[in-house]
Amino acid sequence: MNGYTLIDFTQFYRELIVCFGDKLILKKCLLEYHDENIANAILMDINGSDHEMGKTFYDEEMQLFLMWMPHTPKTAQDMGFLSHEIFHAACAIMGGIGSKLSDDSEEVFAYLITFLTQRIIEEFSISFSCGQEPESEQTQLQSSPSLESSDSSEV
């Protein structure tokens, strides 16, 4: 489901806009939370770059914190790219409070990435199904060849 949502990080004094959809949906999303100048600047940045898979924007001065992908993740490649953007978002959130990724902060980053991933998957009802239910163990056992069913006339 394309669309957008706002994830509030009260403890970090930040709000992350997550938007999945084409540039028209992105503009609608931006206009809900920001003025037209900011919306146009973001759209120009996307149009003038190689960000066709998505991008995370963070600008303290504009008070803009946005993660955008042109469609809701459906494939393993999309999910990989979502993970990529979530990492950027986590770095921006933690950087905003003065924390850099290090051995000492790694666990906090990991929990933040977990939190973001879960919220986004839940908010957008992202499914991990490949379109087929895995065969049950019983079905697999019934369909596998056995020695008993082999043609004994060749022995």
Sequence and secondary structure as in RCSB ss.txt:
>XXXX:A:sequence
MNGYTLIDFTQFYRELIVCFGDKLILKKCLLEYHDENIANAILMDINGSDHEMGKTFYDEEMQLFLMWMPHTPKT
AQDMGFLSHEIFHAACAIMGGIGSKLSDDSEEVFAYLITFLTQRIIEEFSISFSCGQEPESEQTQLQSSPSLESS
DSSEV
>XXXX:A:secstr
  EEEEEEEGGGTEEEEEEES HHHHHHHHHHHS HHHHHHHHHHHHTTT TT EEEEETTTTEEEEEESS   S
HHHHHHHHHHHHHHHHHHHHHTT   STTTHHHHHHHHHHHHHHHHHHTT     SS    HHHHHHHS  STTS
 GGG 
